[in-house]
Amino acid sequence: MNHQEYHSKIEYLEELLQKDADCSLDFLSKSFLLSKRTVVRMIARLRDEGLNIKFDRKAHTYRKY
């Protein structure tokens, strides 16, 4: 995956979090065709950029607050 593809996936992940879509780790890794670990790193990057992303333990999804 090149830098442009990675950046577009980060933007799409942010859109999904904004829309409060199903952002479970399984769903995200399958829709992006990436490993779960890579998706976790993408979420960590968004957190580093200042987004308030939390994991909802009841729903098993990531949410933006």
N, C-alpha and C positions, 0 to 999 in steps of 0.2 A: 504494500500500500504506500503510495507516495504522499507527499506533504499535502497536496491539494485534496486528495481523497479523504485523508485524515481530518483536515479542516472542515470539509463538507459534512462529514459524519458527526463531528463535534457540534456544528451548527444545528443539524437535524436533531441530535440528542437534546439540545437546549430547547428546540421547538416542542418536542414531545413533552418535556418537563413543564413547559409553560402551559400546554394544553391539558395538563393533568391526565395524560394518556397512560395506558398500562406500561409502566416502566420497570417491569420485573427484569432481573438479570438474565433469565432464560430468554424472555422475549427480545430483549435488546441484543443479546449475543447472536441469536438466530436471525434477526432482521438485518443486522449489520454484517453478518457472516464473519464475526470476530470471536475470539475466545472471551470467556467471562472475565478473565484477568485484564484483558485489554480494555473492556468496557469499564471495569472498576478504575483503571488508570485514567480513562477519559472523564469519568465522574470526578475523580480527584483533581484533575486539571481544571474543570469548571468550578470546583470549590475553591481552588487556589486563585481563580480569577474573581472571586467574590460572590458567587452564587450560593445561596443558602439551600443546599440539597440535603435532605434527611432520608433515612431508610425507615419506612413504615413497617414495623414488625408484624402487625396484624394482617396487612394486605400483602406483605412481601414485595413491596415496590418502592422505588425511589420517588420522592416528591420534592418539588421546589416550594419553599415557604417564603 
